[in-house]
Amino acid sequence: MGQLKIFLPPPANWQDFQSLVKDIAAIRYNPDTVVEYGRLGQRQNGVDVYAEDRFGKKIGIQCKETKSVLADGEIGREAEKARKFSQKLDLFIVATTDRTDARLQAAVIALNDSRTYSFKIRVDFWDDLINDINRYAMVLNDCYARYRQHFQQSDESSHLACLRIAFDRPAFKDDFLHERNYNDFEEALAATMRLFKTGFTMDRWSQIPVVQTVPMDFLPDGAYRTFVSRIENRLEKIYKSYIVDKKRILADPRYAQDRAGHYNILRRELLVTLNEKLKEARLASIVFSYA
């Protein structure tokens, strides 16, 4: 089984993003050549981070910490600047906090096909950078420490809102007596448990992340992390109980009916605890259909 992928939100400012890109470049390429080029206010000619690979090819990276999707023309404008860089580049990368975007990918392919530039152009989206962060333990550990250090009240509210989405689903809200598909019930429990470990949970059919936040281990010590741990423990208790009962439930509908009250009680305890925290944060409670 492969290692669980950890989700991290992108840095909230360009300085941290540029530092992160430099850390990744130091792993990807020859670390002795990796530098942050220039400083704020100096002419950088489109390059924030410079590196060379093990074959001596020269790589320039422009870092784009954005609050909106990059425009098609922005890639070309940055490439024009990179033409004037002091080193003749072999590869020019635009690293962005944007999610993967097919429109931008097509624009880059068109620019490369046009042979307008002597260097190849590539866009590294946040999804690509997340893969590198997970692949390289040194970078992941650094991000982990940095995120915990700067975790703010707004991050707590955002994390809580994601928990609300994850638990606002039939597997937790519907009376177990009326459960239609026990395999779906088990899968929903398992997917929600993965959220605590990885920071995301996927849509069952599209395999697109429907909830993305930070894993519980990335939360700083304190009252909120204690609360999240309590929710996770109650979820794990429901899951383990179901695994023990699973065979008999699938084989005997009467046994499933007998155990319905048990699973309603366990899920109610979890949701009541979660709803108390949601109320404190002035977020909508989760309404469930059993007593």
C-alpha positions in Angstrom: 0.0 0.0 0.0 1.4 3.5 -0.9 2.0 6.2 1.5 -1.1 8.3 2.3 -0.9 11.7 0.6 -1.0 14.7 2.9 -2.9 17.9 1.8 -1.6 21.3 2.7 -3.2 24.6 1.8 -0.8 26.9 -0.1 1.1 29.6 1.8 -0.8 32.8 2.4 2.0 35.1 1.3 4.5 35.2 -1.6 7.6 35.1 0.7 6.6 31.7 2.2 5.6 30.4 -1.2 8.9 31.4 -2.7 10.8 29.9 0.1 8.9 26.6 -0.3 9.6 26.6 -4.0 13.3 27.0 -3.3 13.2 24.1 -0.9 11.6 21.9 -3.5 14.1 23.0 -6.1 16.9 22.1 -3.8 15.6 18.5 -3.8 14.8 18.3 -7.5 18.0 19.8 -8.8 21.7 20.3 -7.8 21.3 21.9 -4.3 24.6 23.8 -4.6 23.2 25.8 -7.5 19.8 26.8 -6.0 19.4 30.4 -5.1 16.6 32.9 -4.6 17.5 35.5 -7.2 17.6 39.1 -6.2 15.4 40.7 -3.6 12.2 42.8 -3.6 12.6 45.9 -5.7 15.5 44.5 -7.8 15.1 43.6 -11.5 14.7 39.8 -11.6 13.8 39.3 -15.2 11.0 36.9 -14.4 13.1 34.6 -12.2 12.6 34.2 -8.5 14.5 31.0 -8.0 17.5 29.7 -10.1 18.8 26.2 -10.3 20.8 23.8 -12.4 20.1 20.1 -12.8 22.7 17.4 -12.6 23.4 17.7 -16.3 24.1 21.4 -16.0 20.8 22.6 -17.6 19.8 26.0 -16.3 16.3 26.4 -14.8 14.5 29.6 -13.9 11.4 29.6 -11.7 8.9 32.4 -11.3 6.7 32.1 -8.2 3.1 33.2 -8.4 1.2 33.2 -5.1 -2.2 34.2 -6.4 -5.7 34.8 -5.1 -7.2 34.2 -8.5 -6.5 32.0 -11.6 -3.6 33.1 -13.7 -4.6 34.7 -17.1 -3.4 32.9 -20.2 -1.3 35.9 -21.3 0.6 36.0 -18.0 2.7 33.0 -18.8 3.8 34.6 -22.0 4.6 37.9 -20.3 6.7 36.2 -17.7 8.5 34.2 -20.4 9.3 37.5 -22.2 11.0 38.7 -19.0 12.9 35.5 -18.6 14.5 36.0 -22.1 16.5 38.8 -20.5 17.7 36.7 -17.6 21.5 36.8 -17.0 21.8 33.1 -17.7 20.5 31.4 -20.9 17.7 29.2 -19.6 16.9 25.7 -20.7 13.7 25.5 -18.8 11.4 28.2 -17.4 8.9 27.2 -14.8 5.9 29.2 -13.5 5.2 27.8 -10.0 1.7 28.8 -8.8 -0.6 28.3 -5.9 -3.4 27.8 -8.5 -5.0 24.4 -8.8 -4.4 22.4 -12.0 -6.1 24.2 -14.9 -6.5 22.7 -18.4 -6.8 26.1 -20.0 -3.3 27.1 -18.8 -1.9 23.8 -19.7 -3.1 24.2 -23.2 -1.7 27.7 -23.4 1.8 26.4 -22.3 1.7 23.6 -24.9 0.8 26.2 -27.6 3.8 28.5 -26.5 6.2 25.5 -26.6 4.9 24.4 -30.0 5.4 27.9 -31.3 9.1 27.8 -30.6 9.0 31.4 -29.7 11.5 30.9 -26.8 14.8 29.2 -26.7 13.8 27.5 -23.5 10.9 25.1 -22.6 8.1 26.5 -20.5 6.3 24.6 -17.7 3.6 25.4 -15.1 3.9 23.7 -11.8 0.4 24.0 -10.1 -0.1 23.6 -6.4 -1.3 20.0 -7.1 2.2 19.3 -8.6 4.0 20.9 -5.7 1.9 19.0 -3.2 3.1 15.8 -4.8 6.7 16.9 -4.3 6.0 18.0 -0.7 4.7 14.5 0.0 7.5 12.8 -1.8 10.3 14.6 0.1 10.3 14.1 3.8 12.6 17.1 4.5 10.2 19.5 2.7 7.1 18.0 4.3 8.6 18.3 7.8 9.6 21.9 7.2 6.1 22.7 5.9 4.6 20.9 8.9 6.6 23.0 11.4 6.0 26.2 9.6 2.2 25.6 9.3 1.8 24.7 13.0 3.8 27.8 13.9 1.5 30.1 12.0 -1.8 28.4 12.6 -4.4 31.1 13.2 -8.0 31.4 14.4 -9.1 31.7 10.8 -7.4 28.4 10.1 -9.3 26.8 13.0 -12.6 28.0 11.6 -11.8 26.8 8.1 -10.8 23.4 9.5 -14.0 23.1 11.5 -16.1 24.1 8.4 -14.5 21.2 6.5 -15.3 18.8 9.3 -18.9 19.9 9.1 -19.0 19.1 5.3 -17.4 15.7 5.9 -20.0 14.7 8.6 -23.0 16.2 6.9 -23.8 13.0 5.0 -26.3 10.1 5.2 -23.8 7.7 6.8 -23.9 10.0 9.9 -27.3 11.6 9.7 -29.7 8.8 8.7 -31.3 6.3 11.1 -29.2 3.1 10.9 -32.5 1.2 10.8 -33.1 2.6 7.3 -29.6 2.1 6.0 -29.9 0.9 2.4 -26.3 -0.2 1.6 -24.0 -1.3 4.3 -21.0 -1.3 2.0 -21.6 2.4 1.3 -21.9 3.0 5.0 -18.5 1.3 5.7 -16.9 3.2 2.8 -18.2 6.5 4.1 -16.7 5.8 7.5 -13.4 4.8 6.1 -13.2 7.9 3.8 -13.9 10.2 6.7 -11.3 8.6 8.8 -8.8 9.2 6.0 -9.7 12.9 6.2 -8.1 13.1 9.6 -4.9 11.4 8.3 -4.5 13.0 4.9 -6.5 16.3 5.0 -8.8 15.4 2.2 -11.7 13.1 1.2 -12.7 12.2 -2.3 -16.0 12.0 -4.1 -16.7 8.3 -4.5 -17.5 8.5 -8.2 -15.4 11.3 -9.7 -12.4 10.8 -7.3 -12.2 14.6 -7.0 -11.5 15.9 -3.5 -14.7 17.3 -2.0 -13.1 18.3 1.3 -9.6 19.6 1.7 -8.0 20.8 4.9 -4.9 19.9 7.0 -4.4 16.6 8.7 -4.9 16.4 12.4 -1.2 15.9 13.0 -0.6 19.3 11.5 -2.8 21.1 14.0 -0.9 22.9 16.9 -1.3 21.5 20.4 -4.2 23.1 22.3 -7.9 22.9 22.9 -8.9 22.7 19.2 -6.6 19.8 18.5 -8.0 18.0 21.6 -11.5 18.5 20.3 -10.6 17.1 16.8 -8.9 14.2 18.4 -12.1 13.4 20.4 -14.1 13.5 17.2 -11.6 11.2 15.5 -11.7 8.7 18.4 -15.5 8.6 18.3 -15.4 8.0 14.6 -12.9 5.2 15.0 -15.1 3.6 17.7 -18.0 3.5 15.3 -15.9 2.0 12.5 -14.3 -0.7 14.7 -17.8 -1.6 16.1 -19.1 -2.0 12.6 -16.2 -4.1 11.4 -16.9 -6.5 14.3 -20.7 -6.6 13.4 -20.3 -6.5 9.7 -20.6 -10.2 8.9 -23.8 -10.7 11.0 -25.4 -7.5 9.8 -25.0 -8.5 6.1 -26.2 -12.0 6.8 -29.2 -11.3 9.2 -31.5 -8.2 8.7 -33.0 -8.8 12.1 -29.5 -8.5 13.7 -29.0 -5.2 11.8 -32.3 -3.9 13.2 -31.3 -4.9 16.7 -28.0 -3.0 16.4 -29.5 0.1 14.9 -30.0 1.7 18.3 -26.3 1.1 19.1 -25.1 2.9 16.0 -27.5 5.7 16.4 -26.2 6.3 19.9 -22.6 6.3 18.8 -23.2 8.7 15.9 -25.4 10.9 18.0 -22.6 11.3 20.6 -20.2 12.3 17.8 -22.6 14.8 16.1 -23.7 16.4 19.4 -20.0 17.0 20.3 -19.4 18.4 16.8 -22.5 20.6 16.8 -21.5 22.2 20.1 -18.3 23.4 18.5 -20.1 24.4 15.4 -22.5 26.5 17.5 -19.6 28.2 19.2 -18.2 29.1 15.8 -21.6 30.3 14.6 -21.7 27.6 11.9 -24.8 25.6 11.0 -25.4 22.5 13.0 -25.8 19.0 11.4 -29.4 17.8 11.6 -29.7 14.0 12.1 -32.9 11.9 11.7 -32.7 9.7 14.9 -33.3 10.4 18.5 
